[in-house]
Amino acid sequence: MDLLREDASFAADAVNGSGTVDLSQTQFDALDSFTFNVGSGTFRQSTLLRQLNAGQYAAVPSQMMRFVYSGGRVRQSLVQRRRAEGNLFSIGQYGPRYE
């Protein structure tokens, strides 16, 4: 668990250090998961973050869905992951683990 905490801390630090709006725990968790997957640099430079910091909370799930490509192709596993993160962000619903 210590190794996982250490490995995942960069994502939490990026969310905490880049966001300027209040977040619920589930919103933070969704952004933490997203950032862990796409990387802190990508998160910090994203339109998602700009819209979030402008208070456009409703735009976050659709912005997450822009990150479903790997090797230039849509990956169903990433579609599922982004949907789960979007649901967690928007309605506070923890979904099934990503496959």
QUIURHU-V16675 format. One record per backbone hydrogen bond with DSSP energy under -1.0 kcal/mol. CO is the residue of the C=O (numbers start at 1). NH is the residue of the N-H. Records with the same first field share a line. If there is no record, write none. Layout:
CO=NH ; NH
//
This chain:
1=5
2=6
3=7
4=8
5=9
8=12
9=13
10=14
11=15
12=16
13=17
14=18
15=19
24=28
25=29
26=30
27=31
28=32
29=33
30=34
31=35
32=36
33=37
34=38
35=39
39=43
40=44
41=45
43=46
46=50
47=51
48=52
49=53
51=56
52=55
55=57
56=59
57=60
59=63
60=64
61=65
63=66
64=67
68=75
70=73
73=70
75=79
76=80
77=81
78=82
79=83
80=84
81=85
82=86
83=87
84=88
85=89
86=90
87=91 ; 93
//
